[in-house]
Amino acid sequence: MTQSLTIRRPDDWHLHLRDGAMLEGVLPETTRHFARAIVMPNLVPPVVTGAEAAAYRERIMAALPAGARFEPLMVLYLTETTDPADVRAAAASGLVKAVKLYPAGATTNSASGVRDFDRVRGVLETMAEIGLPLCVHGEVTDPAVDIFDREAVFLERVLEPIRRATPGLRVVLEHVTTREGLDYVRGGGPDMAGTLTTHHLIINRNHILAGGIRPHYYCLPVAKRETHRLALREAATGGEGCFFLGTDSAPHADAAKESACGCAGCFTATNTLSILAHVFEEEGALDRLEGFVALNGPAFYRLPPNEERITLRKGEPLVLPARIETGAGPVTLFDPGFPLLWHVES
Ligand SMILES: [Zn+2]
């Protein structure tokens, strides 16, 4: 039986770090294990321009714990007024690694997102030309579409037309939650990839709704039926290069989650690697963990993989606090519902 595993230091290809006191509180949870992260731009106001991304990067670097080696990979928030020349310059300087598409109203702080996709055509064409990936929150926001169907409808109604109109556009379908999404990524060729979160490998919709509402399992896209969760596990652990880890770790203070209108997001930065080692071991795929967390993502983003290694070792159940304290309030850690035996050695 495998008791330890040494792999390249992983990256997180979809992460929310927030700003201010929350940033300071959650950043060490990511930098402890991860070398780089694609940092989501959905602040208030959002990170739209290259100059705003540079300023946000400065704030992240200033909040790094002493001695941490971590590279935030910055992302611009696509709006209907985004300037293609600014995107081009921000990518050319090496600062910005992706642009994020939020359909207006899809999730936390997405009010500035795109309503009319014709208005972003010029930006998308520039991105296709320079090879800059578009990260997509793949849900329609049409209130007539059932929340459990919004990802599948988005593929047909929004993503496929965008990709057909913009040949060569490189796209990451983020936090895939359905079999339809997985199949879309698989069929998308070399310019298409998908990220999978930690929590969607663990929970289905029953975890949120059965036996009482569990706000800490509520996220967007919302967890789907068990058949979808099993398909996601198969995709994550199956060794397909088009899938890699994007935790979508999304901290909210507990008061904002445990409320009459609770915020969407699961906070998994702290225990993601232990959870994933558990999942991959269960699936008999520990030898594929490195590809999922440390190789497939850099390959898609055309970045070198990390040279540094980390070691995971199996031992006594990991003792983690139920919540981490931040200057913006306590943040409850995602509870996978089973003991975690895999420790990341420091
Ligand atoms: Zn997210």
Boltz pocket constraint, residues with backbone or C-beta under 6 A from the ligand:
constraints:
  - pocket:
      binder: B
      contacts: [[A, 14], [A, 16], [A, 40], [A, 220], [A, 248], [A, 250]]
      max_distance: 6.0
